[in-house]
Amino acid sequence: MAAPVILDCDPGIDDAVAILLALASPELDVLAVTTVAGNVPLANTTANALRVLDLAGRPELPVGRGAERSLVHLPADDSKETHGETGLDGSGLPDASRGPGPEHAVDLIARLATDRPGEITLCAVGPLTNVALLAALRPEAFQALRRIVVMGGAATGGNMSPYAEFNVWYDPEAAARVVASAHDPVLVGLDVTRRARLGAAEIDAIAALPVLGGPVSGMLRFYMRKHVDWYGEEVVFQHDALAVAHLVDPGILELAHCHVEVDTSFGPARGATLVDRLGVFGGHANAHWAVDVDVERFRALLLGRLAALAAAR
């Protein structure tokens, strides 16, 4: 049976690819998409989620509009420089065919989770504001989730500072709340997502796909320009799609059960994820941290599923 999943996201180009991968995977039953401010403002992330669902031929899926700012302190930046003013620059996608549903993201997640206790996985690939609000405002629904899988964090170097990855950096207080919960979340961080990359040849192959090819390859090529600036290579990292791929094929990632904390101070390490694989912090193991990735297995899954979805459209 397909595993029921809710995607909480801030589209963003890599979020868009993650949504398409989830919808293309028969192992997953996507129940809803919820949105949060992050890569771009909430109005954009919500519109982008709706546009991607239209592209995938799934306009019936519920979309819940969530938090428009971080819990406590407003971040100093977003990712417009990387994803463009719309968040999906280069895609050429038209306006969405509809607006979001009437339920706030937190209420939508809560309703679905309490209707199916112990069944639903929440896959959060944006800042964790909605997830922390769910824990605070609807604790019974939060506990009713089967598990939480997060794209976030970095143990060996961030992308917003030397220490902090964007999703955690954007709302460290929310991330700290989620990591400290009783859910033992899976954390898929930059240590592995920077290895889950596509190059020009793979993007050319995507460009040849019907329906999806133009929009997806267009946004990936836009995304690539910053990767060239930062890393000097014509590649694009598939951060969020790797978290979804773990739901589809758990063998793609190797996980370590260890203690993780989030730095919520206002020093230079704000937003850092402190990953203690040696047990020196004195805390219990509270998260499953991704330590290795089968890159070829991931790439084959992603490209194969996009091709299948395109053929079905």
C-alpha positions as CSV (number, residue, x, y, z in Angstrom):
1,M,0.0,0.0,0.0
2,A,1.1,3.5,-0.7
3,A,2.4,5.4,2.3
4,P,0.3,8.5,3.2
5,V,2.4,11.7,3.1
6,I,1.9,15.4,3.6
7,L,4.5,17.7,2.0
8,D,5.3,20.9,3.8
9,C,7.4,23.1,1.6
10,D,8.6,26.6,0.4
11,P,8.8,26.3,-3.4
12,G,11.6,27.1,-4.5
13,I,13.1,25.2,-7.4
14,D,14.3,22.1,-5.5
15,D,11.0,22.0,-3.7
16,A,9.2,21.9,-7.1
17,V,11.3,18.9,-8.1
18,A,10.6,17.2,-4.8
19,I,6.8,17.7,-5.3
20,L,7.0,16.1,-8.7
21,L,9.0,13.2,-7.5
22,A,6.5,12.5,-4.7
23,L,3.6,12.7,-7.1
24,A,5.4,10.4,-9.6
25,S,6.0,7.7,-7.0
26,P,3.4,5.0,-6.5
27,E,4.9,4.2,-3.2
28,L,3.6,7.5,-1.8
29,D,0.0,8.7,-1.4
30,V,0.4,12.5,-1.2
31,L,-2.6,13.7,0.8
32,A,-1.9,17.4,0.8
33,V,0.8,20.1,0.2
34,T,1.3,22.8,2.8
35,T,3.4,26.0,2.3
36,V,5.6,28.2,4.5
37,A,7.6,31.3,3.9
38,G,11.3,30.6,3.2
39,N,12.9,30.6,-0.2
40,V,10.5,33.4,-1.2
41,P,7.6,35.0,0.6
42,L,4.5,32.9,1.5
43,A,2.4,34.3,-1.4
44,N,5.0,33.1,-3.8
45,T,5.6,29.7,-2.2
46,T,1.8,29.0,-2.1
47,A,1.3,30.1,-5.7
48,N,4.3,28.0,-6.8
49,A,3.0,24.9,-5.1
50,L,-0.3,25.3,-6.9
51,R,1.5,25.9,-10.2
52,V,3.5,22.7,-9.8
53,L,0.4,20.7,-9.0
54,D,-1.2,22.0,-12.2
55,L,1.9,21.0,-14.1
56,A,1.7,17.5,-12.6
57,G,-2.0,17.1,-13.4
58,R,-3.0,17.0,-9.8
59,P,-5.1,20.2,-9.2
60,E,-7.4,18.4,-6.9
61,L,-4.8,18.0,-4.1
62,P,-5.5,20.2,-1.0
63,V,-3.1,23.1,-0.5
64,G,-2.8,24.8,2.9
65,R,-1.2,28.2,3.3
66,G,0.9,28.3,6.4
67,A,3.2,30.6,8.4
68,E,4.3,33.8,6.6
69,R,7.2,34.5,9.0
70,S,9.5,32.7,11.4
71,L,8.5,32.1,15.0
72,V,10.5,34.7,16.8
73,H,13.1,36.7,14.8
74,L,12.7,37.7,11.2
75,P,15.6,36.4,9.1
76,A,17.8,38.8,7.3
77,D,17.5,37.2,3.9
78,D,15.7,34.8,1.7
79,S,16.7,32.8,-1.4
80,K,15.4,35.0,-4.2
81,E,19.0,35.4,-5.5
82,T,19.0,31.6,-6.0
83,H,15.4,30.8,-7.0
84,G,14.5,34.2,-8.6
85,E,11.9,36.7,-7.8
86,T,9.0,34.3,-8.3
87,G,10.8,31.3,-6.7
88,L,10.4,29.3,-9.9
89,D,12.2,31.6,-12.3
90,G,13.1,30.0,-15.6
91,S,10.0,27.6,-15.5
92,G,7.7,29.8,-17.6
93,L,4.8,28.2,-15.7
94,P,1.4,30.0,-16.0
95,D,-0.5,31.3,-13.0
96,A,-2.2,28.6,-10.9
97,S,-5.7,27.5,-11.9
98,R,-6.9,28.0,-8.3
99,G,-6.0,29.4,-4.9
100,P,-5.2,27.5,-1.7
101,G,-7.9,25.9,0.4
102,P,-9.5,27.7,3.4
103,E,-7.7,25.7,6.1
104,H,-4.4,27.0,7.5
105,A,-1.6,24.6,6.9
106,V,-1.4,23.7,10.6
107,D,-5.2,22.9,10.7
108,L,-5.0,20.9,7.5
109,I,-2.1,18.8,8.8
110,A,-3.8,18.4,12.2
111,R,-7.1,17.2,10.6
112,L,-5.4,14.7,8.4
113,A,-3.2,13.4,11.2
114,T,-6.0,12.9,13.7
115,D,-8.2,11.3,11.1
116,R,-5.4,8.7,10.5
117,P,-3.4,8.4,13.7
118,G,-0.1,6.7,13.4
119,E,-0.2,6.5,9.6
120,I,0.9,9.8,8.1
121,T,4.5,10.9,7.4
122,L,5.1,14.6,7.4
123,C,7.9,15.5,4.9
124,A,9.1,19.0,5.7
125,V,11.5,20.5,3.1
126,G,11.3,24.1,4.0
127,P,11.7,26.1,7.3
128,L,10.1,24.2,10.1
129,T,7.7,26.9,11.3
130,N,4.5,25.1,10.4
131,V,5.7,21.9,12.1
132,A,6.7,23.8,15.3
133,L,3.3,25.5,15.4
134,L,1.6,22.2,15.0
135,A,3.6,20.8,18.0
136,A,2.6,23.9,20.1
137,L,-1.0,24.4,19.0
138,R,-2.2,20.9,18.2
139,P,0.0,18.6,20.2
140,E,-2.4,15.7,19.9
141,A,-2.2,15.9,16.1
142,F,1.6,16.3,16.2
143,Q,1.8,13.1,18.2
144,A,-0.6,11.4,15.8
145,L,2.0,11.7,13.0
146,R,3.8,8.4,12.2
147,R,7.1,10.2,11.6
148,I,8.7,13.4,10.4
149,V,11.3,13.6,7.6
150,V,13.1,16.9,7.3
151,M,15.4,18.4,4.6
152,G,17.6,20.6,6.8
153,G,20.9,21.0,8.7
154,A,24.5,20.6,8.0
155,A,27.3,19.1,10.1
156,T,30.2,19.9,7.8
157,G,29.5,23.4,6.5
158,G,26.4,25.5,5.8
159,N,25.1,27.5,2.9
160,M,23.9,30.6,4.8
161,S,26.9,30.8,7.1
162,P,29.9,28.6,7.7
163,Y,27.7,26.6,10.0
164,A,24.0,27.0,9.1
165,E,21.9,25.4,6.4
166,F,19.1,27.7,5.0
167,N,16.0,25.9,6.3
168,V,17.3,25.7,9.8
169,W,18.9,29.1,9.7
170,Y,15.6,30.7,8.5
171,D,13.8,29.6,11.7
172,P,16.2,28.1,14.3
173,E,13.7,28.2,17.1
174,A,11.2,26.2,15.1
175,A,13.9,23.7,14.1
176,A,15.0,23.3,17.7
177,R,11.5,22.6,18.8
178,V,11.0,19.9,16.1
179,V,14.4,18.2,16.8
180,A,13.7,18.2,20.5
181,S,10.3,16.5,20.0
182,A,9.6,12.9,20.8
183,H,9.4,12.0,17.1
184,D,13.1,11.1,16.4
185,P,12.9,12.9,13.0
186,V,15.0,11.9,10.0
187,L,17.3,14.9,9.1
188,V,18.5,15.0,5.5
189,G,21.2,17.7,5.5
190,L,23.7,19.3,3.2
191,D,26.3,16.6,4.0
192,V,24.4,14.3,1.7
193,T,22.2,16.6,-0.4
194,R,25.3,18.3,-1.9
195,R,26.2,14.9,-3.4
196,A,22.7,14.4,-4.9
197,R,23.3,16.5,-8.0
198,L,22.3,16.7,-11.6
199,G,24.6,17.9,-14.3
200,A,24.0,19.4,-17.7
201,A,23.5,16.0,-19.4
202,E,20.7,15.0,-17.0
203,I,19.0,18.4,-17.4
204,D,19.2,18.0,-21.2
205,A,17.5,14.6,-20.8
206,I,14.8,16.2,-18.7
207,A,14.3,18.9,-21.3
208,A,13.4,16.2,-23.9
209,L,10.4,15.0,-21.7
210,P,6.9,15.9,-22.8
211,V,4.9,18.4,-20.8
212,L,7.4,18.6,-17.9
213,G,10.5,19.0,-19.9
214,G,10.4,22.7,-20.7
215,P,9.4,24.0,-17.3
216,V,11.6,21.7,-15.2
217,S,14.7,22.0,-17.3
218,G,14.2,25.8,-17.5
219,M,14.0,26.2,-13.8
220,L,17.0,23.9,-13.2
221,R,19.1,25.8,-15.7
222,F,18.2,29.0,-13.8
223,Y,19.1,27.3,-10.6
224,M,22.4,26.2,-12.0
225,R,23.7,29.7,-12.5
226,K,24.2,30.2,-8.8
227,H,25.8,26.8,-8.4
228,V,28.3,27.8,-11.0
229,D,29.0,31.0,-9.1
230,W,29.4,29.2,-5.8
231,Y,31.1,25.9,-6.7
232,G,32.5,26.5,-10.2
233,E,30.6,23.5,-11.6
234,E,27.6,23.1,-13.9
235,V,25.6,21.1,-11.4
236,V,22.4,21.6,-9.4
237,F,21.9,20.0,-5.9
238,Q,18.7,18.2,-5.3
239,H,18.3,19.0,-1.6
240,D,14.6,18.5,-1.2
241,A,14.1,15.7,-3.7
242,L,16.6,13.6,-1.7
243,A,14.3,13.8,1.4
244,V,11.4,12.6,-0.7
245,A,13.6,9.9,-2.3
246,H,14.2,8.5,1.2
247,L,10.5,8.0,1.6
248,V,10.3,6.1,-1.7
249,D,13.5,4.0,-1.3
250,P,15.0,4.1,2.2
251,G,18.1,2.3,0.9
252,I,19.3,5.5,-0.8
253,L,20.4,7.0,2.5
254,E,22.5,5.7,5.4
255,L,21.3,7.1,8.7
256,A,23.0,7.4,12.1
257,H,20.8,7.6,15.3
258,C,22.5,10.3,17.3
259,H,21.9,13.5,19.4
260,V,21.3,16.7,17.5
261,E,20.8,20.2,18.8
262,V,20.1,23.5,17.0
263,D,22.0,26.7,17.9
264,T,19.4,29.4,18.6
265,S,21.9,31.9,19.9
266,F,22.7,35.2,18.2
267,G,26.3,34.4,17.7
268,P,28.1,33.4,14.5
269,A,26.8,29.8,14.8
270,R,23.0,30.8,14.9
271,G,21.1,28.1,13.0
272,A,23.8,25.5,13.2
273,T,22.9,21.9,13.6
274,L,25.2,20.3,16.2
275,V,25.4,16.6,15.4
276,D,26.9,14.5,18.1
277,R,27.8,11.1,16.8
278,L,30.4,10.6,19.5
279,G,28.0,11.0,22.5
280,V,29.9,13.8,24.1
281,F,27.0,16.2,24.6
282,G,25.4,13.9,27.2
283,G,22.0,14.0,25.4
284,H,20.1,10.9,24.2
285,A,19.8,10.0,20.5
286,N,16.9,12.1,19.3
287,A,17.3,12.1,15.5
288,H,18.3,10.0,12.5
289,W,21.0,11.9,10.7
290,A,21.8,11.2,7.1
291,V,25.5,10.3,6.8
292,D,25.8,8.8,3.3
293,V,23.9,8.6,0.0
294,D,23.9,6.2,-2.9
295,V,24.1,8.9,-5.6
296,E,23.5,6.8,-8.6
297,R,20.5,5.1,-7.1
298,F,19.0,8.5,-6.3
299,R,19.7,9.9,-9.7
300,A,18.2,6.9,-11.5
301,L,15.1,7.1,-9.3
302,L,14.6,10.8,-9.8
303,L,15.1,10.7,-13.6
304,G,13.1,7.6,-14.0
305,R,10.1,8.9,-12.0
306,L,10.1,12.3,-13.8
307,A,10.1,10.4,-17.2
308,A,7.2,8.2,-16.0
309,L,5.2,11.2,-14.8
310,A,5.8,13.0,-18.1
311,A,4.7,10.0,-20.1
312,A,1.5,9.8,-18.0
313,R,0.6,13.4,-18.7
